[in-house]
Amino acid sequence: MRRAFKVLVLLALAYPLLVLGLGLAYIAVPPVSTLMLGRWLTGESASRSFVPLASIASSLPAAAAASEDARFCLHKGVDWDALNEVMEDADEGGPSRGASTIPMQVAKNLFLWPGRSVVRKAMEIPIAMYLDLVWSKRRMIEVYLNIAEWGDGIFGAEAAAQRHFRKPAADLSRREAALLVIALPNPLRRNPARPTARQSARANAILARIADTPLQCLR
């Protein structure tokens, strides 16, 4: 028991150091998500070509911010107003919706595990705030779009654009960008290249929302 306790203590101390170190390294080094790492370790394929933000159509980060995190350019990693609203609306069964910002989703994808739990959400917050502190907003959205899963083994905007639209991410149209974004919550079931009527309607709503979304940090 003593030995196991010591191991747990060492892991608890090493994990924050790992996050701090990788957070700094990922300023320049292409990150690898936990999902990608898991696929490689189990022998499954993972398609990803990390591309700079300049090689991604500007409509894609704009659509991502408008859909996933409208205050992305304004907060410091966590949208406290949205988080408070979610907690106030929560019933006895817990929150019915999330308030994850793009930095929080990046924190989860790089350093945590899939699924929902209070523990994971509590860990997301300080990691997201740290990443937002040491990264620029452009780097944050660049990493987000390069590690997002867009299908079975398809990671990142470039691989997604090639698979679904047979073109590089730089050449995506505004509608194609919006269709990719609305696939993110359930990329294994939503095909951006063959959208349902509901997906098309949501894509149009996102495109309309872009005009009201602060995007100055992405320019």
N, C-alpha and C positions, 0 to 999 in steps of 0.2 A: 504493500500500500504506500509505503514511504517513497519507494522508487517511482511508482506511478504518479504520485503527487509532484515529485520533483520534475518529472517529464512534462506534466501539465503546466507547471510554473514556467519552465523554460520556453515552452511553446507560446504561452501567454505573453512572455516578454519578447520573443523573437518575432511574433506576428506584426506588432506595430512597427518594428524596425524594418521588416520586409516591405510593408506598405510605404513607409517613408522613403526607403531606398528606391523602390521601383517607381514610385511617383515622380521622383527626380529623374530617373533614367528615362522614363517614358516621355519626358519633354522632347527628347530627340529620337529615341528608339521606338520602332513600331511595336505597340503592345500586343499581347496575346490574351484573349479572354479565357476564363475558366472553362467555358463550353468548348472552345477550340482545343485547349489543352487536353480536356477529357476525351475528345474524339481521337486525338493523336495517340494518347496513352492506351486506348482500347483498340487501336488499329483501324479506326474509321477514317474516311476521307474528310477533309475540310478545305474548301476552295476559298482562297482569299488573296487578293493583290492589294497591298496597302498603297493608296494613292494620296497625294497631298490635296488639301482642300481646293487649291487652284485647279485641280484636274477633275473636280466634281461640279456639275452644273449648279449655279447659285440658287436655282429653284429648289434643290433638294434640302440644303440646310435651312432655307427659309420655311419650307413646308414642315420640316421636322420641328422647328421651334414653334411654329403656329399651332401644330397639332399636340406636341408633347410637353411644351414648356414655354408658354407665352411670355413669361417674365425672365426668360433666359439671360437677356442682356442686362437685366436690372438687379437680380439677386446675387448673393455670394455663395452659391452652391445649393442653398435650401430656400424654398419659397415658404417662409414662415406663415404668411397670411393664408395661403392655400392649405398648409398643414393644419393650422388651427381650425379652419373651416371643416376639414375632414374629421378632426377629432370631436368637434362640437356636434357634427351630424351623426356620429357613430352611435349605434344602438348596443344592446347587451352582447350581440354576436360579434362586435368589432366593427371597424370602418367598412362601409359598403363600397368605397372607391378609394383610390390611392391619390397621393400628392407627390409622386416621384418627379423630381426635376431631371433634366438631362445629366447633370453631374452625378446625381444619385444613381441613375441607371448605369452610368459608366463605372461608378464605384462598385456596384453589384456585379456587373459583367467582368470586371478585372480582378476583384479581390474576394468576392463572396459567392454564395451558392444560389441556384434557382429556387423558386418556391416563395411562399409568403410566411413570415413569422415576425413577431414583435422584436425578437433578438436581432434578426438580420436587418430590419428597418432601423433599429437603434444604431447598428454598426455602420449603416450606409451614411448616416448624417455626418459624423465627424470626418469620414473618408472623403465624402463629397466636398465638404468645406475645405479640406486640405488640398485636394486636387484643384479646386477653383482658385485657391491662393497661389499655387505654384505654376499653374498653367494659364495661358491666355484663353480667352473665350473661343478664339478661332481654333486653337489646338484642341479644346474640349469637344467642339462639334466635329472636328476632323477625326478624332479618335472614336467618338460615338458612331459616326457613319462608317468607319472602317472595321468595327468589331460587332456591329449589329448582325443578327442572324436573319437571313431572308429566304430561308428554305432549308431543307435537310442537307447540312454540310456546306451551305452557301453563306459566307460571311463577308460583310462589307459591301459598300455601294458599287464598286467596280465589278465584283463577281455577280452581284444581283442584276446590274444593268445588262451585263453580257448574257446572263442566263435567261432573263425574262424578256428583254427587248432587243437582244442581239446588237448592242451598241455600247461604246464606252460611257462611263458615268458622266463625262464632260458633255455628251451630246443629248442627255435626257431632256425631254420637253417638260413644260410645267405640269402637264397632266400626268405624265409618266412618273415624275417625282412625287406627286401627291399620291398616286396609286401605290408606290413603293412604301411611303410613310404609313398609310393606313393598313398595310400588311404586317407591320411590326408587332402589334400585340399578339398576333397568331400567325406567324409566317409559315407554319407547316400546313395550314389549311386555306390560307388566302393566297390566291395566285394573282399577282399584279397584272400579268399579261392577259388574264381572262377574268376581269372584274364582274361581280354580280351588280345588279341594279343598285343595291344598297352601298356597295363599295364605290360605285361611280358617284352616287349622291354625296357620300362622305368626302370623296376627293374634291368635288366641286366646293363643298363647304370649307375645306381647308384652304383652297386657293383664294376664296373670298376673304378668309380670316387673315391672310398674310398682310394685307394692307393695314390692318390695325395692330400688327405685332411689331414691337420695337426690335429692329434688326441692325442698329448702328454698330454693334460690336462685331458683326460678321463682315463688315466692309473693309 
